[in-house]
Amino acid sequence: MSASRALVPGDALRDDQRRGLAALFGDAVRFDEPLAPRTSMRVGGPAAALVNICDVGSLIALLDFCQSQGVVWTILGLGSNVLVHDEGFAGIVIRLGGSFTAIAITGTIMHAGGAAPIAAVCRQAAQYGLRGAEPLVGVPGTVGGAIRMNAGTNVEIGDLVRRVEVVSAGKDVRAVTLPEFSYRSSTLARDAVVCAADLELQRGDPVEVRRELRRRIQERNASQPLELPNSGSIFRNPAGDHAARLIESAGCKGWHCGGAEVSPKHANFIVNRGGATCADVLELIERVRAAVKRDSGIELETEVHVL
Ligand SMILES: Cc1cc2nc3c(=O)[nH]c(=O)nc-3n(C[C@H](O)[C@H](O)[C@H](O)COP(=O)(O)OP(=O)(O)OC[C@H]3O[C@@H](n4cnc5c(N)ncnc54)[C@H](O)[C@@H]3O)c2cc1C
């Protein structure tokens, strides 16, 4: 079962489990692999093991291994919505690559792998003169991560998804599902790995699609602190309001804790100004949450996932 928790003493992969993993997955396994460079906030410690998986058969085998050995695991996309504890992640981090990055288009349906970057989805849609994916441009994640989070802006990926192929722990086949989507969440089972999805787009004018992509990218560049490591929006927007407005009105813009700072450019972004630890970011999150609660009575919920 996928889990998100910090290292617990005695929890680390045993030597025999490390040997078993190495025997099964060879060069695809890296032990004690730093995770900070694999997240957009660039903080946190290592994974006990990171396994690069390129096909469905290997994914099924790895999930079987985790289940039979009782090893905690999680899946990491492009790490644009996760924070890793400074102690690291005690279990196995799965990274999808290879066939999971493929994109194919039939008519107005795009079949995209779970590890296909959203940037590639938008680029290919534009090339084929398909519109509908433009509101996702600038989401720096994968199709799998976006489906888990129902990522988007005025249009969310859930509005486009027609079919999702998953592999779940304990199941030895790929299954087809269609989760329900709501604001920044989906009913995708916690132990399900998105292998691929069908997105329904519409025919459009390639020139118009490209223009809209450029416009949206420029808008993001102007409003988001993209020059520094960050995890996108830290808090979910509460019903009928914006987390950024509440944070600004509570006077938190520019607050910092160690190397972590509430961005002066966009109050719902925390940036790593250099040398931040995960503990810095988490402490700043709690200070901001408390300040907003005092100022407006609203308790902000965290959007970012903590491993
Ligand atoms: C600069 C910036 C701008 C952003 N803008 C937006 C925005 O406009 N809208 C928005 O919604 N988000 C935004 N985000 C947040 C983030 O990009 C999205 O949530 C994105 O969908 C996460 O994808 P990822 O591949 O990076 O997932 P990760 O961050 O690696 O993982 C996120 C979650 O998804 C799970 N996951 C990853 N891959 C899979 C898979 N194949 N199957 C099952 N579960 C999986 C992980 O276990 C984790 O729980 C932004 C982030 C940044 C840094």
The ligand as an SDF file (V2000), in Angstrom:
LIG
                    3D

 53 58  0  0  0  0  0  0  0  0999 V2000
    5.5560   26.0070  -10.4070 C   0  0  0  0  0  0  0  0  0  0  0  0
    4.3950   25.0870  -10.1530 C   0  0  0  0  0  0  0  0  0  0  0  0
    3.1540   25.3720  -10.6890 C   0  0  0  0  0  0  0  0  0  0  0  0
    2.0720   24.5160  -10.4520 C   0  0  0  0  0  0  0  0  0  0  0  0
    0.8640   24.8330  -10.9800 N   0  0  0  0  0  0  0  0  0  0  0  0
   -0.1830   24.0280  -10.7470 C   0  0  0  0  0  0  0  0  0  0  0  0
   -1.4740   24.3540  -11.2730 C   0  0  0  0  0  0  0  0  0  0  0  0
   -1.6630   25.3420  -11.9760 O   0  0  0  0  0  0  0  0  0  0  0  0
   -2.5130   23.5140  -10.9990 N   0  0  0  0  0  0  0  0  0  0  0  0
   -2.3340   22.4060  -10.2270 C   0  0  0  0  0  0  0  0  0  0  0  0
   -3.3280   21.6760  -10.0050 O   0  0  0  0  0  0  0  0  0  0  0  0
   -1.1290   22.0650   -9.7360 N   0  0  0  0  0  0  0  0  0  0  0  0
   -0.0560   22.8460   -9.9710 C   0  0  0  0  0  0  0  0  0  0  0  0
    1.1640   22.5070   -9.4540 N   0  0  0  0  0  0  0  0  0  0  0  0
    1.3140   21.2930   -8.6320 C   0  0  0  0  0  0  0  0  0  0  0  0
    1.7720   20.0370   -9.4090 C   0  0  0  0  0  0  0  0  0  0  0  0
    2.4860   20.4010  -10.5730 O   0  0  0  0  0  0  0  0  0  0  0  0
    0.6070   19.1420   -9.7890 C   0  0  0  0  0  0  0  0  0  0  0  0
   -0.0750   18.6670   -8.6420 O   0  0  0  0  0  0  0  0  0  0  0  0
    1.0920   17.9390  -10.6140 C   0  0  0  0  0  0  0  0  0  0  0  0
   -0.0220   17.2940  -11.1410 O   0  0  0  0  0  0  0  0  0  0  0  0
    1.9010   16.9250   -9.8140 C   0  0  0  0  0  0  0  0  0  0  0  0
    2.4200   15.9850  -10.7320 O   0  0  0  0  0  0  0  0  0  0  0  0
    3.8080   15.2350  -10.4440 P   0  0  0  0  0  0  0  0  0  0  0  0
    4.0530   14.2870  -11.5420 O   0  0  0  0  0  0  0  0  0  0  0  0
    4.8770   16.2160  -10.1810 O   0  0  0  0  0  0  0  0  0  0  0  0
    3.4250   14.4410   -9.1210 O   0  0  0  0  0  0  0  0  0  0  0  0
    4.2680   14.3020   -7.7890 P   0  0  0  0  0  0  0  0  0  0  0  0
    4.4260   15.6470   -7.1740 O   0  0  0  0  0  0  0  0  0  0  0  0
    5.4850   13.5150   -8.0210 O   0  0  0  0  0  0  0  0  0  0  0  0
    3.2390   13.4490   -6.9240 O   0  0  0  0  0  0  0  0  0  0  0  0
    2.0100   14.0280   -6.5070 C   0  0  0  0  0  0  0  0  0  0  0  0
    1.1000   12.8980   -6.0120 C   0  0  0  0  0  0  0  0  0  0  0  0
    0.7230   12.1020   -7.1190 O   0  0  0  0  0  0  0  0  0  0  0  0
    1.0890   10.7360   -6.9010 C   0  0  0  0  0  0  0  0  0  0  0  0
    1.4800   10.1850   -8.1970 N   0  0  0  0  0  0  0  0  0  0  0  0
    2.4580   10.5970   -9.0310 C   0  0  0  0  0  0  0  0  0  0  0  0
    2.4800    9.8310  -10.1450 N   0  0  0  0  0  0  0  0  0  0  0  0
    1.5000    8.9140  -10.0060 C   0  0  0  0  0  0  0  0  0  0  0  0
    1.0260    7.8170  -10.8070 C   0  0  0  0  0  0  0  0  0  0  0  0
    1.5660    7.5050  -12.0010 N   0  0  0  0  0  0  0  0  0  0  0  0
   -0.0210    7.0810  -10.3470 N   0  0  0  0  0  0  0  0  0  0  0  0
   -0.6030    7.3570   -9.1490 C   0  0  0  0  0  0  0  0  0  0  0  0
   -0.1900    8.3690   -8.3440 N   0  0  0  0  0  0  0  0  0  0  0  0
    0.8430    9.1330   -8.7750 C   0  0  0  0  0  0  0  0  0  0  0  0
    2.2490   10.8010   -5.9080 C   0  0  0  0  0  0  0  0  0  0  0  0
    2.3960    9.5940   -5.1700 O   0  0  0  0  0  0  0  0  0  0  0  0
    1.8080   11.9630   -5.0300 C   0  0  0  0  0  0  0  0  0  0  0  0
    0.8660   11.5380   -4.0770 O   0  0  0  0  0  0  0  0  0  0  0  0
    2.2520   23.3410   -9.6810 C   0  0  0  0  0  0  0  0  0  0  0  0
    3.5240   23.0440   -9.1500 C   0  0  0  0  0  0  0  0  0  0  0  0
    4.5900   23.9020   -9.3890 C   0  0  0  0  0  0  0  0  0  0  0  0
    5.9470   23.5580   -8.8420 C   0  0  0  0  0  0  0  0  0  0  0  0
  1  2  1  0
  2  3  1  0
  2 52  2  0
  3  4  2  0
  4  5  1  0
  4 50  1  0
  5  6  2  0
  6  7  1  0
  6 13  1  0
  7  8  2  0
  7  9  1  0
  9 10  1  0
 10 11  2  0
 10 12  1  0
 12 13  2  0
 13 14  1  0
 14 15  1  0
 14 50  1  0
 15 16  1  0
 16 17  1  0
 16 18  1  0
 18 19  1  0
 18 20  1  0
 20 21  1  0
 20 22  1  0
 22 23  1  0
 23 24  1  0
 24 25  2  0
 24 26  1  0
 24 27  1  0
 27 28  1  0
 28 29  2  0
 28 30  1  0
 28 31  1  0
 31 32  1  0
 32 33  1  0
 33 34  1  0
 33 48  1  0
 34 35  1  0
 35 36  1  0
 35 46  1  0
 36 37  1  0
 36 45  1  0
 37 38  2  0
 38 39  1  0
 39 40  1  0
 39 45  2  0
 40 41  1  0
 40 42  2  0
 42 43  1  0
 43 44  2  0
 44 45  1  0
 46 47  1  0
 46 48  1  0
 48 49  1  0
 50 51  2  0
 51 52  1  0
 52 53  1  0
M  END
$$$$
